[in-house]
Amino acid sequence: MAKKLFSSLLIILILISSKNCQPLFKQKTLTIGGIFPMSGSWAGGVGCLPAVEMALADVNNRTDILPDYKLDMRRGDSQCKPGLGTKVLYELLYEKPTKLLVLTGCSIVSTFVAQAAKMWKLVVLSYGGSSPALSNRERFPTFFRTHPSATLHNPIRVKVFKKFNWHRISTIQETQELFTSTIEDLEQRVKEAGIDIAVRQSFLTDPTNAVRNLKRQDARIIVGVFYEDMARRVFCQAYKERLYGKKHVWFIIGWYPDNWYKVKDDRHNCTIEQLEEALEGHFTTEAVMIHQEPTMTDVGMTAQQFTHRLNKILNTSDTSLVTGYPEAPLAYDAVWAVAFAFNKTVAQLAERNMKLEDFDYYNENITNAIYSAMNSTKFLGISGNVAFSAKGDRIAWTQIEQFINGSYVKLGVYDAAADNLTWYRKEKWLGGRPPPDHTQVIDDLRVVSHTLYFSMCGLAGVGILAGILCLIFNHINRNRQCVAFSQPAINNLTVVGCMICLSCIVLLGLDGKFVPDYHYPVVCQVRAWLLSLGFTLSYGSMFSKIWTVHQLTTTRKKDRAIVQIWELFTVLGILILLDIGVLTAWQVLDPLQRKLETFARIQPTNTEDDIELRPQLEHCHSENLNIWLGVLFGYKGILLIFGIFLAYETRSVKLKQVNDSRFVGMSIYNVVVLCVITAPISLIIGNQEDATFAFVSLAIILCSFLSMGLIFVPKMMEIIQNPQREGQEVKSLTDSLVSREEEERHQKMLGENEQLKKQIAEMEDRIRELNQKLQDRARQRVTSNNIISTPASIANKHQSSNKVVIVDPLLVTNNQVPHTQDSISSMTNQVDLLTANVLGQDLTESSPVVVDHCSDSGLAEESFGLNSSEMKSTLSDGQDLVHQSHMKI
């Protein structure tokens, strides 16, 4: 009995087992078409076709899926070329049996096949098409894909950009519709995230120029989308351009094989080591191609079992050499998606008394049923959860990997449905930290060096102390003559002005290191007021004194015995009121504000960080700054010029009422020279903060010290040397200074001297005129008179008048008197010579000299000769002598 029961159970088990093996006896066949890229730019069919064949076998072995149908496939090679892929499609369509659905591979072939298949009412399912363009339902109304769209990479890219605080990226793409659509989607997503695409580059066949442009435009975070063969050429050029390393991060597509860069390619000339160096640290993003959990899937096995079976079929130890191996789970699940959809369609058509095998290329009802079933298909496959969006796109997770030391390391996964990024914190950076998305530019406010600032402030402090000492000195010695006669009140104002200018040095060096931005305009205003008023007080005081000195030396009022102090204050007050008016108008109408001047970036030398410094310099600025400075510099420049003119005019004037006028003039010289030098140079070197501050500060310090020193040091020396003298001062300060009356007398003598010079010149002209007339008259008389007097007669005449006549030997020879006619002619010539000698004052040593013993000088009034220091005879005597000589001849 037991044996009989055991035999019955065995028969039942055999029957059940035979039922499970029913596929062997399935009578009906459903044929689908398959287009696989077995070669070309992406030969994904090498890894995907074995997975599809495995899936067909597994589906046909299931009795709960299409129990009455066997799923079959006819296929062709597209070589990932759209033209050849379209040809394969037509061959499949026009060859028996009828194909209910078409499987396609690469994106470019899927685009053409899906666009044409709608004409035959065919549903197209792609296991390798990732082009975002395929999501367009108007162009591809019957298209589905188990391979996620390339746009699925963009959300995780944006998440990573935000994670590492990258707000500036660059893109480079191969000119294909797949990649163009991906970049367009990326642009929209990063724009929404507040990220800027600074550089966009594309290429068709040669990436050389595109990579160079990335380098030229300082691209740092680079997203590259291109096929595997172009990727090798891109990174070869990136190696040559040094567009890699710790300053750069590349993002590329992750569906290349792990060893894609090791494939021999004659279209580039880089070694594997060079490519590996350029690729170090780059990121890849890709859809999760295989289920991550070791659980059983809806297709009857785990992901690990699938991998083991596929590797056994491929019969290779290095699956990275198999193109399309990462997409094999997608191809496997594509067949199961077709099976699940057909299984639903059979049930739906049965309700309408229709059969799936009745499909032809004109029956739209069956096509709609297949489409509806495919759209609602959901299952857990080898590649994970398989489901389709309204656009026919696969809803899947994406993962990100990093190339570290020659291998890819998974860094995290992203669930687009939940918008959740899971990060494993395994990333490594060549520089030790994430590089910035661009050269980090740091604003570097150029300020006055602390050493220079505090040094100048120290000198200014010394000057202020010196000013205080001068004020104390003036007050203590206000009754001393040397101080009282120097207008001490005006000197005090000069000192106060110098102290205000010195205190302004502290404000000139105040900048961003001490003063916040919102307080800087106040500093600008205070600078302008203090420096302008301080200059007017110090220089204006000296100007008023030199003006008064000039007035005293040019006026004719003799009753001016003292200097009226109100006159000095009036001049100074006018200058101060002018300053206040201009500064008030400036502050009200066009106040000074803080302005930053930016200079060219510089590379710091004390750091290896990817940073540049952008130097900035603070300025006090207003819209009409040049106009206001022109007004201030204009009237102050006129004041300087006029002051130095007055100082020059009064350089030798000494007044008892202003006993230090010469020192004031010297101070004005110094101030004018320093101002003339400082003003233009400070404008020229305004961009050099240290030089400008040092130059202006030294000018203020020198002006202040020289002015106070020249005005007060002589007084101090006088009082130190003569501390007991209360009513008198040494000649160096007072006695050497002439009074007003002496000055007037001096001026009067100068005038008289000029008048005497004119009179002398007129007399000399008159004398020359008379001499000329006498010479002309004498010549006329000599030529007209034939009677010539002898030397003897000349002597007799003078003997009768008790006068001795010494006759020139030239006139008488051998004491003989000539009586011949020749002698008379000779004598006539000699007398003529004598006359010329007398009248021309050009006598020789042998000329006749008349001696008068009754004269005090021993010489007669007619005496003449070279030895006389001045002519003793008058013009009338000379005329008589000539006349007598003529008469005696």
Stockholm file with secondary structure:
# STOCKHOLM 1.0

chainA/1-889         MAKKLFSSLLIILILISSKNCQPLFKQKTLTIGGIFPMSGSWAGGVGCLPAVEMALADVNNRTDILPDYKLDMRRGDSQCKPGLGTKVLYELLYEKPTKLLVLTGCSIVSTFVAQAAKMWKLVVLSYGGSSPALSNRERFPTFFRTHPSATLHNPIRVKVFKKFNWHRISTIQETQELFTSTIEDLEQRVKEAGIDIAVRQSFLTDPTNAVRNLKRQDARIIVGVFYEDMARRVFCQAYKERLYGKKHVWFIIGWYPDNWYKVKDDRHNCTIEQLEEALEGHFTTEAVMIHQEPTMTDVGMTAQQFTHRLNKILNTSDTSLVTGYPEAPLAYDAVWAVAFAFNKTVAQLAERNMKLEDFDYYNENITNAIYSAMNSTKFLGISGNVAFSAKGDRIAWTQIEQFINGSYVKLGVYDAAADNLTWYRKEKWLGGRPPPDHTQVIDDLRVVSHTLYFSMCGLAGVGILAGILCLIFNHINRNRQCVAFSQPAINNLTVVGCMICLSCIVLLGLDGKFVPDYHYPVVCQVRAWLLSLGFTLSYGSMFSKIWTVHQLTTTRKKDRAIVQIWELFTVLGILILLDIGVLTAWQVLDPLQRKLETFARIQPTNTEDDIELRPQLEHCHSENLNIWLGVLFGYKGILLIFGIFLAYETRSVKLKQVNDSRFVGMSIYNVVVLCVITAPISLIIGNQEDATFAFVSLAIILCSFLSMGLIFVPKMMEIIQNPQREGQEVKSLTDSLVSREEEERHQKMLGENEQLKKQIAEMEDRIRELNQKLQDRARQRVTSNNIISTPASIANKHQSSNKVVIVDPLLVTNNQVPHTQDSISSMTNQVDLLTANVLGQDLTESSPVVVDHCSDSGLAEESFGLNSSEMKSTLSDGQDLVHQSHMKI
#=GR chainA/1-889 SS CHHHHHHHHHHHHHHHHHHHTGGGGCCEEEEEEEEECCSSSCCTHHHHHHHHHHHHHHHHTCSSSSTTEEEEEEEEECTTCHHHHHHHHHHHHHSSSCCSEEEECSHHHHHHHHHHHGGGTCEEEESSCCCGGGGCTTTCTTEEESSCCGGGHHHHHHHHHHHTTCCEEEEEEESSHHHHHHHHHHHHHHHHTTCEEEEEEEESSCCHHHHHHHHHTTCCEEEEECCHHHHHHHHHHHHHHTCCSTTCEEEEESCSCTTGGGSCCTTCCCCHHHHHHHHTTCEEEEECCSCCSCSCCTTSSCHHHHHHHHHHHHTCSCGGGSTTSTTHHHHHHHHHHHHHHHHHHHHHHHHTTCCGGGCCTTCHHHHHHHHHHHHTCCEEETTEEECBCTTSCBCCCEEEEEEETTEEEEEEEEETTTTEEEECCCCCCTTSSCCCSSCEEEEEECCCCHHHHHHHHHHHHHHHHHHHHHHHHHHHTTTSHHHHTTCHHHHHHHHHHHHHHHHHHHHHTCCTTTSCGGGHHHHHHHHHHHHHHHHHHHHHHHHHHHHHHHHHHHCCCTTCCSCCHHHHHHHHHHHHHHHHHHHHHHHHHSCCEEEEEECCCBCCSSCCSSEEEEEEEEEEECTTHHHHHHHHHHHHHHHHHHHHHHHHHTTTCCCSTTTTHHHHHHHHHHHHHHHHHHHHHHHHTTTCHHHHHHHHHHHHHHHHHHHHHHHHHHHHHHHHHCTTCSSCCCIIIIITSCCHHHHHHHHHHHHHHHHHHHHHHHHHHHHHHHHHHHHHHHHHHHHHCCCCCCHHHHHHHHHHTTEEECCCTTTCBTTBCCCSHHHHHHHHHHHHHHHHHHHHTCCCTTSCCEEETTSSSSBCTTCCCTTCSSCCSCHHHHHHHHHHHHHHC
#=GC SS_cons         CHHHHHHHHHHHHHHHHHHHTGGGGCCEEEEEEEEECCSSSCCTHHHHHHHHHHHHHHHHTCSSSSTTEEEEEEEEECTTCHHHHHHHHHHHHHSSSCCSEEEECSHHHHHHHHHHHGGGTCEEEESSCCCGGGGCTTTCTTEEESSCCGGGHHHHHHHHHHHTTCCEEEEEEESSHHHHHHHHHHHHHHHHTTCEEEEEEEESSCCHHHHHHHHHTTCCEEEEECCHHHHHHHHHHHHHHTCCSTTCEEEEESCSCTTGGGSCCTTCCCCHHHHHHHHTTCEEEEECCSCCSCSCCTTSSCHHHHHHHHHHHHTCSCGGGSTTSTTHHHHHHHHHHHHHHHHHHHHHHHHTTCCGGGCCTTCHHHHHHHHHHHHTCCEEETTEEECBCTTSCBCCCEEEEEEETTEEEEEEEEETTTTEEEECCCCCCTTSSCCCSSCEEEEEECCCCHHHHHHHHHHHHHHHHHHHHHHHHHHHTTTSHHHHTTCHHHHHHHHHHHHHHHHHHHHHTCCTTTSCGGGHHHHHHHHHHHHHHHHHHHHHHHHHHHHHHHHHHHCCCTTCCSCCHHHHHHHHHHHHHHHHHHHHHHHHHSCCEEEEEECCCBCCSSCCSSEEEEEEEEEEECTTHHHHHHHHHHHHHHHHHHHHHHHHHTTTCCCSTTTTHHHHHHHHHHHHHHHHHHHHHHHHTTTCHHHHHHHHHHHHHHHHHHHHHHHHHHHHHHHHHCTTCSSCCCIIIIITSCCHHHHHHHHHHHHHHHHHHHHHHHHHHHHHHHHHHHHHHHHHHHHHCCCCCCHHHHHHHHHHTTEEECCCTTTCBTTBCCCSHHHHHHHHHHHHHHHHHHHHTCCCTTSCCEEETTSSSSBCTTCCCTTCSSCCSCHHHHHHHHHHHHHHC
//
